[in-house]
């Protein structure tokens, strides 16, 4: 049942790179390696590892899509609906998300729900590509079971993500007091308890049927790449979701939910490697790669262009007010990924004649020429765009060094002055960090360096308003002998949490010290209403009422 296929057609680059990079064998080896390490591995890992993985693998994989769609005029025209109108729509929603927590949360939910579907679709497409490329004749029945195996793996993932009443915790507070967060649909637990086992049985049945039917069509050697991709899908999604749903604690980093966010970075890296592997082959077949290093460099620049400028333009130092810690990074990632998913769904279809000829039939089209009138020639606009991308890459490299190396070294040496200087520099490109500002402020406070602590707390709440930050500012003003300046900070804290008992009491007491009982009494009365047994509020309320009853306090206050 297997057609004779020339050896050169069976692989893209050869058995070793194809199995390791394209079929997920390298990812599976990482899975096994992490299964034999203890749970402290995230803490022992150097802070620069994940940012480097993202920069060197994830960014280029987004850039490869940008090259595929936008580099040639012909492709821009063929995919005009997606390259222009879909792009404009995603960009518009992103801008709205900068100013609307609701829109941002919807985008994040769409992104995180769509992401495993995107990974699943890539695994399935590559499996079919290898089967057809190796001459395995798969009929409609075999194809349906293979497809069902991958789809049901995604169904298991979606049920875990959206099941029950527990939302996956991606929540990040925004300056407006809302949250940019993933919102689970909230499938009722009893319904999920029925649906998940049914989907699991269907997944196991479809996978077993696919394997049995395919073995009738080809040898184990012919089916190995597709089988490896089915295993990759199981390791990335099915197995961890199974452990999560049934609350199975294994202590294994690749499976346990407690380590899901940590290990998923490596899954994302595996997906990016797959994508770069197949897109580099396609670009080379079209005559557009001009060498692997040049192709990789262009994809790196293209991906960086998607992530760095939006942060600078729409961060606190630009047109927006949402900082990285307050959700801007997550929103940018949502926008870039949704755009990536839309474009990928349009450009990678094996039923397309050109794509099938290259990825399945291994026939080479006429190479694309670079000349003054060609569709790939660089004009001033293209040169300016590449120059901007190069600048963005330089900025990203600088900020990554400052954040992950210089700032870490300064923290280890307890050099608070240096930490503050680094954060001030990062603020120029909207990469200041509220959380680190708060840590520096607390350290200054321990050293009784009150002005320095006050400065850092003020920088912190400017990036991401918090009750703790405003309360610290108000109390520092009191300790510095200027309590009146702390009152606005208490009021800002109450704007975030109107029923915070401690803040109500301290704000009321601050107005009493300012001889303004009429301003103090409403806050103190609310504090007592919240907790009638709170003795400090009761005493201060009594003092305020006595003060108001005295003649000198009877004059109306503005």
ABEGO torsion letter per residue (X at the ends): XBBBBBAAAABAAEAAAAAAAAAGAAAAAAAAAAAABBAAAAAABBAAAAAAAAAAAAAAAAAAAAAAAAABAAAAAAAAAAAAAAAAAAAAAAAAAAABAAAAAAAAAAAAAAAAAAAAAAAAAAAAAAAAAAGBBBBAAAAAAAAAAAAAAAAAAAAAAABEABBBBABBBBAAGBBBBBBBAGBBAAAAAAAAAAAAAAAAAAAAAAAAAAAAABBAAAAAAAAAAAAAAAAAAAAAAAAAAAGBBAGBAAABAAAAAAAAAAAAAAAAAAAAAAAAAAAAAAGAAGEAAAAAAAAAAAAAAAAAAAAAAABAABABABBAAAGAAAAAAAAAAAAAAAAAAAABBAABAAAAAAAAAGBBBBBBBBBAABAABBBAAAAAAAAAAAAAAAAAAAAAAAAAAAAAAAAAAGBAAAAAAAAAAAAAAGABBAAAAAAAAAAAAAAGBAAAAAAAAAAAAAABBBAAAAAAAAAAAAAAGBAAAAAAAAAAAAAABAABAAAAAAAAAAAAAAGBAAAAAAAAAAAAAABAABAAAAAAAAAAAAAAABAAAABBBX
